[in-house]
Amino acid sequence: MPAILEWTHAVAAADLDDLGHANNISYLKWMQSAALAHSAAQGWPVEAYAVLGCGWVVRSHFIEYLSSALLGDKIVVRTWVADMKKVTSLRRFLILTTRDLNEVVLAKAETNWAFIDYATGVPKRVPQQISAAFEVAEGV
């Protein structure tokens, strides 16, 4: 069960904006995919949350774009849980590619998640079995 998960993706034409760079929405999609893959790797796929009747929803995103992702770039999204509180969790992301044998940081990001009851939409304390499944990697 990895504290840090690396999710990979090749930038496709559908990811691009009119300027030929990866669209801002593509970064959000990649972050979401990486977060879901990390949760599943920790034993909590989407289906497990559905059975439980509660799970995570986004409260906020922050993305700092540092360089552009281009068509054909092989990107790596590194993600980890930076904190786990009573009803929220902060997840961080580092989005990278390699060009000319150099690692290029495309973006740094974070998502603040709230744990809710699906039926009521009301925030709920994160169950111990979920918080125990995720190693907090604070200093990454």
C-alpha positions as CSV (number, residue, x, y, z in Angstrom):
1,M,0.0,0.0,0.0
2,P,1.9,3.0,-1.2
3,A,2.0,6.3,0.7
4,I,2.8,8.0,-2.6
5,L,1.2,6.7,-5.7
6,E,2.4,7.5,-9.2
7,W,-0.3,7.6,-11.9
8,T,0.9,7.9,-15.5
9,H,-0.8,9.3,-18.6
10,A,0.2,10.2,-22.2
11,V,-1.1,13.6,-23.2
12,A,-3.6,13.1,-26.0
13,A,-5.2,15.5,-28.4
14,A,-8.4,15.5,-26.3
15,D,-6.4,17.0,-23.4
16,L,-5.3,20.1,-25.3
17,D,-6.7,23.6,-25.5
18,D,-6.6,26.0,-28.5
19,L,-3.0,26.9,-27.7
20,G,-1.8,23.3,-28.0
21,H,-1.2,22.9,-24.3
22,A,-3.0,20.6,-21.9
23,N,-6.2,22.3,-20.8
24,N,-6.7,23.3,-17.1
25,I,-9.6,20.8,-16.9
26,S,-7.3,18.0,-18.0
27,Y,-5.1,18.6,-14.9
28,L,-8.2,18.3,-12.7
29,K,-9.1,15.0,-14.5
30,W,-5.6,13.7,-14.0
31,M,-5.7,14.6,-10.3
32,Q,-9.1,12.9,-9.9
33,S,-7.8,9.8,-11.6
34,A,-4.7,9.7,-9.5
35,A,-6.7,10.2,-6.3
36,L,-9.1,7.4,-7.2
37,A,-6.3,5.1,-8.1
38,H,-4.5,5.8,-4.8
39,S,-7.6,5.2,-2.8
40,A,-8.2,1.9,-4.7
41,A,-4.6,0.8,-4.0
42,Q,-5.3,1.4,-0.3
43,G,-8.3,-0.9,-0.4
44,W,-10.9,1.8,-0.9
45,P,-12.2,1.7,-4.5
46,V,-15.3,3.7,-5.4
47,E,-17.5,0.6,-4.9
48,A,-16.3,0.2,-1.3
49,Y,-17.5,3.8,-0.5
50,A,-20.8,3.1,-2.2
51,V,-21.4,0.1,0.1
52,L,-20.5,2.2,3.1
53,G,-22.9,4.9,2.0
54,C,-20.4,7.7,2.6
55,G,-17.2,9.0,1.0
56,W,-15.2,11.9,-0.2
57,V,-16.3,15.1,-2.0
58,V,-14.1,18.0,-3.1
59,R,-14.2,21.2,-1.0
60,S,-11.5,23.0,-3.0
61,H,-8.7,22.7,-5.5
62,F,-5.5,24.7,-5.8
63,I,-3.2,24.3,-8.8
64,E,0.0,26.2,-9.5
65,Y,0.9,25.7,-13.2
66,L,4.7,25.9,-13.7
67,S,5.1,24.6,-17.3
68,S,2.9,23.4,-20.1
69,A,2.0,19.8,-20.8
70,L,2.2,19.1,-24.5
71,L,0.8,16.5,-26.9
72,G,2.6,13.2,-26.4
73,D,4.2,14.1,-23.1
74,K,4.3,11.1,-20.7
75,I,3.2,12.6,-17.5
76,V,3.4,11.3,-13.9
77,V,1.0,12.4,-11.3
78,R,2.4,11.8,-7.8
79,T,-0.2,12.0,-5.1
80,W,-0.3,11.5,-1.4
81,V,-2.4,12.3,1.7
82,A,-0.9,15.2,3.5
83,D,-3.3,15.2,6.4
84,M,-6.3,13.4,7.7
85,K,-8.6,15.2,10.1
86,K,-12.0,14.4,11.7
87,V,-14.0,15.1,8.5
88,T,-11.5,16.4,6.0
89,S,-8.3,15.3,4.3
90,L,-5.8,17.2,2.3
91,R,-4.3,15.5,-0.8
92,R,-1.3,16.8,-2.6
93,F,-0.1,16.3,-6.2
94,L,3.1,16.8,-8.2
95,I,2.6,16.6,-11.9
96,L,5.8,15.9,-13.9
97,T,7.1,15.0,-17.3
98,T,10.6,14.2,-18.7
99,R,11.9,16.3,-21.6
100,D,15.5,16.0,-23.0
101,L,16.3,13.6,-20.1
102,N,15.3,16.3,-17.5
103,E,12.4,16.0,-15.1
104,V,10.1,19.0,-15.6
105,V,7.6,19.9,-12.9
106,L,4.4,20.9,-14.8
107,A,2.2,21.7,-11.7
108,K,1.9,21.5,-8.0
109,A,-1.6,21.0,-6.6
110,E,-3.7,20.1,-3.7
111,T,-7.3,19.1,-3.1
112,N,-9.2,19.5,0.2
113,W,-11.7,16.7,0.6
114,A,-14.7,16.4,3.0
115,F,-16.1,13.1,4.1
116,I,-19.9,13.0,3.8
117,D,-22.9,10.8,4.2
118,Y,-24.1,10.2,0.7
119,A,-27.8,10.1,1.6
120,T,-27.8,13.4,3.6
121,G,-24.8,15.3,2.2
122,V,-23.8,16.1,5.7
123,P,-20.1,15.9,6.8
124,K,-19.3,12.8,8.8
125,R,-16.4,11.7,10.9
126,V,-13.9,9.6,8.8
127,P,-14.2,6.0,9.9
128,Q,-11.2,4.5,11.6
129,Q,-10.8,1.8,8.9
130,I,-10.5,4.5,6.2
131,S,-8.1,6.8,8.1
132,A,-6.0,3.8,9.0
133,A,-5.7,2.8,5.3
134,F,-3.9,6.0,4.3
135,E,-0.4,6.8,5.5
136,V,0.0,10.6,6.0
137,A,3.1,11.8,4.1
138,E,3.3,15.3,5.6
139,G,6.8,16.5,4.5
140,V,6.7,15.4,0.9
